[in-house]
């Protein structure tokens, strides 16, 4: 399983993790990356801050960031590069996904071959 964080993405995720509320048990926080049905192309990416993986999550270390990958999403996330872009028109995390056969104009959702669920119109 390969999910790669660019240097900028790792830097911004470390900042989010430092700024998040502390875990009651003092557990190390990380990010959970998954794919959910939704968006205008069918699938959309999700990044959540968490201190423990869900059952079956794959656990990766990217620099100083602990990354949990949702097991059901893993085939759609294989080879993904997560970057962070800053610009006048767009700022935030950007996913470069070799499994995507098409992406939405907003860049937040994607299709992956014939297995993509029906999308919802962009608002």
C-alpha positions in Angstrom: 0.0 0.0 0.0 1.4 3.3 -1.1 0.0 6.7 0.0 2.5 9.5 -0.2 2.4 12.9 1.4 4.3 15.8 -0.2 6.5 17.9 2.1 3.9 20.6 2.1 1.1 18.2 2.9 3.1 16.7 5.7 3.9 20.1 7.1 0.3 21.3 7.1 -1.0 18.0 8.6 1.6 18.2 11.4 0.3 21.7 12.1 -3.3 20.5 12.2 -2.3 17.6 14.5 -0.5 20.0 16.9 -3.5 22.4 16.9 -6.1 19.7 17.5 -7.6 19.0 21.0 -5.4 16.6 23.0 -6.4 13.0 23.3 -7.7 12.0 26.8 -5.3 9.0 26.9 -2.3 10.9 25.5 -2.3 8.7 22.3 -0.4 9.8 19.3 -2.7 11.5 16.8 -2.7 10.8 13.1 -4.8 11.3 10.0 -7.2 8.8 8.5 -7.6 9.0 4.8 -10.6 7.4 3.1 -12.9 7.5 0.1 -16.6 8.0 0.4 -19.5 7.8 -2.0 -20.4 11.3 -3.0 -19.3 14.4 -4.9 -20.2 15.2 -8.4 -18.0 12.4 -9.9 -19.1 9.6 -7.5 -16.3 9.3 -5.0 -14.8 12.0 -2.7 -11.8 12.0 -0.5 -11.9 12.4 3.3 -9.1 13.3 5.8 -9.9 13.1 9.5 -7.8 13.6 12.6 -7.9 10.6 14.9 -5.8 9.0 17.6 -6.6 5.4 16.8 -7.3 3.4 13.6 -10.6 1.8 12.8 -10.6 -2.0 12.6 -8.8 -3.1 9.4 -7.1 0.3 8.7 -3.7 0.1 7.2 -1.1 2.1 9.2 1.7 4.0 7.4 4.3 6.5 8.6 4.9 9.5 6.4 7.7 11.5 7.8 6.4 12.6 11.2 2.7 12.0 10.4 1.0 8.7 11.2 -1.4 7.9 8.4 -4.4 5.5 8.7 -5.8 4.3 5.4 -9.4 2.9 5.4 -9.1 -0.8 4.3 -12.2 -0.6 2.0 -10.8 2.6 0.4 -7.3 1.1 -0.1 -7.7 -0.1 -3.7 -8.9 3.4 -4.7 -6.1 5.1 -2.8 -3.2 2.9 -4.0 -0.4 5.2 -5.3 -2.2 8.4 -4.3 0.0 11.5 -3.6 -1.5 14.0 -1.2 -0.2 17.5 -1.8 -1.0 20.9 -0.4 -1.6 23.8 -2.8 -1.8 27.5 -2.0 -3.1 29.9 -4.6 -5.4 32.8 -5.4 -8.1 30.5 -6.8 -7.5 27.3 -4.7 -5.9 26.4 -1.5 -6.0 23.1 0.4 -5.1 19.4 0.0 -5.0 18.1 -3.5 -5.1 14.4 -4.3 -3.2 13.0 -7.3 -4.8 9.6 -7.9 -3.5 7.2 -10.6 -6.7 5.2 -10.2 -9.0 8.1 -11.2 -10.4 7.8 -14.7 -12.0 11.2 -14.4 -12.2 14.1 -11.9 -14.7 16.8 -11.2 -14.1 20.3 -12.2 -13.9 21.3 -8.5 -11.1 18.6 -8.0 -12.8 17.2 -4.8 -14.2 14.0 -6.4 -13.3 11.4 -8.9 -14.5 8.4 -10.9 -12.6 5.1 -11.0 -13.6 3.0 -13.9 -16.9 1.1 -13.9 -17.2 0.8 -10.1 -17.9 4.4 -9.4 -21.3 5.2 -7.8 -23.6 7.8 -9.2 -22.4 11.3 -8.5 -24.4 14.3 -7.3 -24.3 17.7 -9.0 -21.8 20.2 -7.8 -23.3 23.1 -5.8 
